Each structure stands twice: as structure tokens, then as C-alpha cells.
Amino acid sequence: MNGQRKPRRPRWVKSTNTLDIALFRATKLLPDEIAARMDPLRDAHRALREGRATELQWTVIASAVAISLSIEKKGIVRGLIEHLTKADLALARIEQRARKTKTWKPTSLYFDELDSVTTLLELFEYQLQNLSAKEYDQAWHHAKSETARTGGRLIKAPAKPTPSTPAQACA
């Protein structure tokens, strides 16, 4: 070659309605979408607080930490790393106590752990209020791949239906 770059090849978008795609990727998450993501977290937090959380409920909160850390790393909403790290360590201590017998046994929380998890929920909701749908999707995929890369388990849990296509998100 003579030192020039190869010509750029544009990728074609699968949908024909470009306005819907632009709105889906550029708008902030709607209050209904935020609520759909926060409701399972609030249920899991309530169970954890009451000392009756299952492993799946613990995993829901641990996933929120992973997504929050991913959002922090991407630089979308910054300045929360200390709180998120504290919540991550609190969840690790909770897991360690709950798995003492090699099977999951619900455990009660210490005050600092409860405070860290409660702060996590508030900060995660704040992050969601400041994200676009595309940014959340990227953070979710990054957290998922980071968990798989570090040897963590991926669990597919049923969730409340959320808009999955640009047309549903814009309607």
C-alpha cells in the first residue's frame, strides 16, 4: 500500500426507521424503564435487610454493583467508585457468611453492610436517571463480559418485561 487508510465501510442499520433508532439510543431511560430495573433490586434489598434473602436475590444486588462499576469505568456518571467498592466488599462479606456451610443460608446484615447496600441502590437509581438506553445496554454487556472473564457465574433470571425494540421504547 502507499500509506493510505482503507476506505471506510459504513455499517447498515437493520431497521428502516432511523428516527426511532436515534431516539432509542439518544434519550435517557424513561421512568417506567428505571422502575422496571429498580423493582427487583428493591425486592432483593428488602429480603436481604430482613435476613431472608435467597442466593438469587443476593445475585440481583451483586449484578447492580457490577453494572454500576461498569458505568463508573466508562465515565458516564463519575465520582461514585468509593461507595460502589464499599458495597461490593459488603456483598462479598455477606456471601462469605451465607455460604459458610457450602449451601446458601440466609444471614442477617451488620449495620455498615446494610448502609452500603442501601447507598448502592440510591446511587444505582441516580446513575440510571442519567443514562441513555444505549449507555445502559453497553454497561450491562460490559459487566456481563467482565463477570464471565473473572470466572463468575452468569444466571438468567426472569424479569419484568421492558421495551426491547426502539419502537416499543419510543411509544
N, C-alpha and C positions, 0 to 999 in steps of 0.2 A: 504494500500500500504506500501511498505517498504522504502518510501522516495525517490524513483527514479522518474524521469520525465517520462511522457508518450512518447512513441516513436514518432518522428516527421513524419507527413504525408505530403509528397510533393504534391503541387497543380499542376495539369496538365494544360499545356498551350493549348488553343483551336486551335491554328494554328500549322501546321506541319513544317513550315519553320522557324526554330529558329534563323537563321541569320537575317531575316527580322525583327523579333521581337526585337532582340538585337540592331540592328541599329536604329529602331524606338525609342527605349527607351533611347539609349545612345548618339545619335547625337544631336547637337544643332539644333535649329529651322533654317530652310532654309530661305534665303532672301525672297522667294515668300510667305512663311508662315507668316513671320513677316509683310510683306506688306499687306497680306490679313487681318491681325489683326489690323494693323495701319490705313488702309484707312478709315474705318468707323469712327475711332476716329478723324482723321484729318478733315473729313467732318463735324462731330459734333462740333469740335473745331471752324471751320470756321463759322458755323451758330451761335454758342454761341458768338463768337467775334463780329459778325455783328449785334447781338441783334435780331435774328430771329429764335432762337433755339426752337424746339418743346420739349415736355416732353420726348419723346423717345430719342432724341439726347442728352439731359441732362443725361438720364439714361445710355447711352452708355459710357459717360465720368465717371459717378459715378461708373460704373462697373469696369472700368480700375483702379480706385482708390482702390476698394475692392480687385481686383486681385493683384495689386502692394503691398498692405499691407499684403496680404497673402504670397506673395513671400518673403517679408521682415521678417515676423514672422517665416517662415520656414528656414530662414538663408541662402538662396541660393545666393541672392545678398543683401548685408547688407549696412547699413550706410545712408539710404535714408528716414528714418522714419520722420524726422522733415519736410522735403519737402512734403512728402505724406500727413502728418497730416494737414499741411497748405493748401494743395489743397482740402482735404476733408472738411475742415472748410469753404473754399471759395465756394465750391459747395453747402454746406448747406445754406450759406447766399444767394446765387443765387436762390436756390429753395424757400427760405422763401419769397423773393421779388416777384418771379414769381407766387406764389400761394396766394398772398395777397387777391385776390378776390375769393378764393376757386376753381377757374379754372385756368389752366395754361395760363399765359400771358407772351410772350417773354419779357425779360428785358435786359437792357444794363449792361455792366460789369464795375466795377471800375478797376483802373489800377492794384492794388495788386491782385485782383481776376484773371484778365487776365494773369498776370505774373505767378501766382501759377498754373493755368491750363496749360499754355504753358510749364512750367517746368515739370509738370506731364507727358505730352506727351513725352518730351525728355527722362525723366527717365524711363518711361514705355518701350520705344523702347530700351533703354540700357539694361533693365532687360531682355527683350525678346531675345536680342542678346547673352545673357549669360545663357540661359536656354536650357535644353533638352525638347523634346516633352513631355516626361513623367512628368517632373517637372512642366511644364506649365499646363498640364492636372490636376495634383494634386492641384496646386494653384487655378485653376479655380473651381474645385469641392469644395475646402475648402471655397473659397469666396462665392460660391453659398449657401452652407450649413450655413455659418455664417450669410448671409443676411436673409435667411429663419428663422434662430433661433432667430434673433433680431427683427423679425416682419416686415422686409422689403418685398417689392413686387418683385416677380420674373416675368420677362417679356421675352417671347420667341420671339425674333426679327429675321427676315430673315437676313442672312449674305451671304457674298461671299463664294462659296464652297472652303473648304480646304481639304487636304488629311485626310481621316478618317480611313484608314486602313494602316497597316505597309507597305504593298506592294505599295500603292499609294505614301506614303511618301518617299520611297526609290527609286522610279522610276525617 
